[in-house]
Amino acid sequence: MRVREAGWRDLAGMARLEAECFPVDAWSEGLFWSEFAQRPQRAYWVATADDADGTIAGYAGLSTAGEDAEVMTIAVGPEHRGTGLGARLLDLLHETAAAAGASGVLLEVRADNEPARGLYATRGYQLVHTRRGYYRSAQGAPAVDALVLRKELTR
């Protein structure tokens, strides 16, 4: 697996993976475009499979606009989950935040996303706030809470 800085040519592949990972509230390719337009305050990374076509296996994005950096998004394709790729991408975001001078990293996660919550707990994230009913769910299902988490960065 190769991890590199995301480029404009990666946007369509990122949007495809986004729709696969987050079908109810996926970001559009246009939203990714607007994120990339906010560089250098935004940093995006992609992980590509070691195959000939360089399929995007995962991606992660970070905002470094404040004292606390903020994870904008992180996703790993279903066939690559459980391989450590999510941890690798998250650690890269922590390194990027520290290099930008951030004192901590914030993120929000769906309360029902147990694998992601487990990863964040192992990386030292603590609950800051709960946003009740923040995330949409499949048609007819109740909305899901967003958990706002923060990790203190050591210098």
C-alpha positions in Angstrom: 0.0 0.0 0.0 1.4 3.4 -1.0 0.3 6.5 0.8 0.9 9.9 -0.8 -0.4 13.4 -0.9 -3.7 13.5 -2.8 -3.9 15.4 -6.1 -6.7 16.8 -8.2 -6.7 13.7 -10.4 -7.6 11.6 -7.3 -10.9 13.5 -6.7 -13.2 11.2 -8.7 -11.8 8.1 -7.1 -12.1 9.6 -3.6 -15.7 10.5 -4.4 -16.4 6.9 -5.5 -14.9 5.5 -2.3 -16.8 8.1 -0.3 -20.1 7.0 -1.8 -19.3 3.4 -1.0 -18.3 4.1 2.6 -20.9 6.7 3.5 -23.9 6.1 1.2 -26.4 8.2 3.3 -24.3 11.4 3.6 -21.4 11.1 1.1 -19.4 14.1 0.1 -19.7 14.9 -3.6 -16.8 15.3 -5.9 -17.6 19.1 -5.9 -17.2 19.2 -2.1 -13.8 17.5 -2.4 -12.9 20.1 -5.0 -13.8 22.9 -2.6 -11.7 21.2 0.1 -8.7 21.0 -2.2 -9.1 24.7 -3.1 -8.5 25.6 0.6 -4.9 24.4 0.5 -2.5 24.9 2.3 -4.9 25.0 5.3 -6.2 21.6 4.1 -4.0 18.5 3.6 -5.3 15.4 1.9 -3.7 12.0 1.6 -4.6 8.9 -0.4 -3.6 5.3 -0.1 -3.4 3.3 -3.3 -3.3 -0.4 -3.8 -0.2 -1.9 -5.2 -1.9 -3.0 -8.4 -1.4 -1.6 -11.8 -4.5 0.8 -11.8 -3.6 2.4 -8.5 -7.1 2.1 -7.1 -7.7 4.3 -4.0 -8.0 2.1 -1.0 -8.4 4.9 1.5 -8.0 8.7 2.1 -7.9 11.2 4.9 -8.1 14.9 5.2 -7.1 17.5 7.8 -7.7 21.2 8.4 -4.9 23.0 10.1 -6.7 26.4 10.2 -6.7 26.7 14.0 -5.0 25.9 17.3 -6.6 22.5 17.1 -6.4 20.7 13.7 -9.6 19.0 12.6 -9.9 15.7 10.8 -12.2 16.5 7.9 -12.7 13.0 6.7 -11.1 9.5 6.8 -12.2 6.4 4.9 -10.9 3.0 4.1 -12.5 0.7 1.5 -14.3 -2.3 2.9 -11.7 -4.8 1.4 -8.9 -3.0 3.2 -10.5 -2.6 6.6 -8.7 -4.4 9.5 -5.3 -4.1 7.7 -4.1 -1.1 9.8 -4.6 1.3 6.9 -7.0 3.5 8.9 -4.4 3.7 11.7 -1.7 4.6 9.3 -3.7 7.4 7.7 -4.7 8.7 11.1 -1.1 8.7 12.4 -0.2 10.7 9.2 -2.8 13.3 10.1 -1.4 13.6 13.6 2.1 14.1 12.2 0.8 16.7 9.7 -1.1 18.5 12.6 2.0 18.6 14.8 4.1 19.9 12.0 1.6 22.7 11.5 1.9 23.6 15.2 -1.5 22.3 16.4 -1.8 21.5 20.0 -4.6 18.9 19.5 -6.7 17.2 16.9 -10.5 17.2 16.8 -12.8 14.9 14.9 -16.4 13.8 14.9 -17.6 10.2 14.4 -21.0 8.5 14.2 -21.9 7.0 17.5 -22.8 3.8 15.8 -19.4 3.4 14.0 -17.8 1.0 16.5 -14.6 0.2 14.5 -13.8 3.9 14.0 -14.5 4.6 17.7 -12.2 1.8 18.7 -9.4 3.2 16.5 -9.8 6.6 17.9 -9.7 5.3 21.5 -6.4 3.5 20.8 -4.9 6.7 19.5 -5.9 8.7 22.7 -9.0 10.5 21.7 -11.4 11.6 24.4 -15.1 12.6 24.2 -15.6 16.4 24.2 -19.3 16.7 23.2 -22.2 14.8 21.8 -24.3 16.3 19.0 -27.7 14.6 19.3 -29.2 13.4 16.1 -26.5 15.0 13.9 -26.1 12.3 11.2 -28.8 11.2 8.8 -29.6 7.5 8.6 -31.2 5.3 6.0 -34.8 6.3 5.2 -37.1 5.7 8.1 -34.3 5.1 10.7 -33.7 7.6 13.5 -30.8 10.0 13.2 -27.5 9.1 14.8 -25.5 11.1 17.3 -22.1 12.6 16.4 -19.4 12.2 19.0 -16.9 15.1 19.0 -13.5 13.7 20.1 -10.2 15.4 20.8 -6.6 14.2 21.1 -3.9 16.2 22.7 -0.7 16.3 20.7 2.6 16.0 22.5 5.5 18.1 21.3 
